[in-house]
Amino acid sequence: MKIELKKFGTTLISRQNGREAFAAFQPHLTALGENENLELDFDGVITFAPSWGDEFLSPLLKLYGSRLMLTNTNNPSVTATLELLEKINRESFKRKEAGKK
C-alpha cells in the first residue's frame, strides 16, 4: 500500500495535526495485507516537523517495523526529522529509492 503524505498537506507540523492525521489514516490500515509493505511517499512535502512525525510515523514504526518503507526522503526537513525520530525510537526507518520496487 502506498500513501502520499502530501495528501495531509505540504507543511506537516504540530503534534495535534499529526495525531489527527494518524487517526484519520487508521481505518485505511485495515486494507493492508498481512505481508504487504506500507510505503509512505514524501514527494511534495516541504516542511516535516518532528512533532507531526512522532505522532504519525512513530506508531507506524512500532506497528509495522521493517514493513514500513519511506520514499522521496531527500528534502532536508524530512531527513533531519527522520534522523531525530530514529534516535528517539532507537530504530531506523527503512528507506527506498523512488522508482524501485
C-alpha positions in Angstrom: 0.0 0.0 0.0 1.4 3.4 -1.0 0.4 6.6 0.7 1.4 10.1 -0.5 1.9 12.2 2.6 1.2 15.4 0.7 -2.5 14.4 0.9 -2.2 15.5 4.5 -0.6 18.8 3.3 2.8 20.0 2.2 3.6 21.6 5.6 3.3 18.8 8.2 3.7 20.5 11.6 2.3 20.3 15.1 1.7 17.3 17.3 -2.1 17.8 17.2 -2.2 17.8 13.4 0.0 14.6 13.3 -2.3 12.9 15.8 -5.4 13.9 13.8 -3.8 12.7 10.5 -2.9 9.3 12.2 -6.5 9.0 13.5 -7.9 9.7 10.0 -5.4 7.3 8.4 -6.0 4.3 10.8 -9.1 3.0 9.1 -7.2 2.6 5.8 -4.7 0.3 7.6 -7.3 -2.5 7.7 -6.8 -2.9 3.9 -3.1 -3.6 4.3 -2.3 -7.3 3.7 -0.6 -9.3 6.4 2.7 -9.4 4.4 2.3 -6.2 2.4 4.6 -3.2 2.9 3.3 0.2 3.9 5.0 2.8 1.7 4.9 6.4 2.7 5.9 8.8 -0.1 7.3 12.2 1.0 7.2 13.7 -2.5 5.8 17.2 -2.4 6.3 17.6 1.4 8.0 20.9 2.0 8.2 21.0 5.8 8.2 18.0 8.1 8.3 18.7 11.8 9.4 16.2 14.5 6.2 16.7 16.5 4.0 15.7 13.5 6.3 12.8 12.6 6.3 11.5 16.1 2.5 11.3 16.2 2.2 9.8 12.7 5.4 7.8 12.0 6.4 6.5 15.4 3.2 4.5 15.9 3.5 3.1 12.3 7.1 2.1 13.0 6.1 0.3 16.2 3.2 -1.5 14.4 4.9 -2.4 11.1 8.7 -2.2 11.7 10.6 -3.3 8.6 7.3 -3.4 6.6 7.2 0.4 6.8 9.0 1.9 3.8 9.8 5.6 3.2 10.4 7.1 -0.2 11.5 10.5 -1.5 13.1 11.5 1.8 15.8 13.7 0.3 14.2 17.0 1.5 16.5 18.4 4.3 13.4 19.0 6.6 12.4 15.3 6.1 15.9 14.0 6.5 16.5 15.9 9.7 13.2 14.9 11.3 13.7 11.2 10.3 17.2 11.2 11.9 15.8 12.7 15.1 12.9 10.2 15.2 15.3 7.3 14.7 17.3 8.4 17.7 14.2 8.8 19.8 12.7 5.4 18.8 16.1 3.7 18.7 15.1 2.1 15.5 15.8 3.0 11.8 13.3 3.7 9.2 13.6 1.6 6.0 14.1 3.9 3.1 13.6 3.1 -0.6 14.7 4.9 -3.6 11.8 6.2 -5.6 11.0 4.2 -8.7 12.5 0.9 -7.3 10.4 -2.0 -6.1 
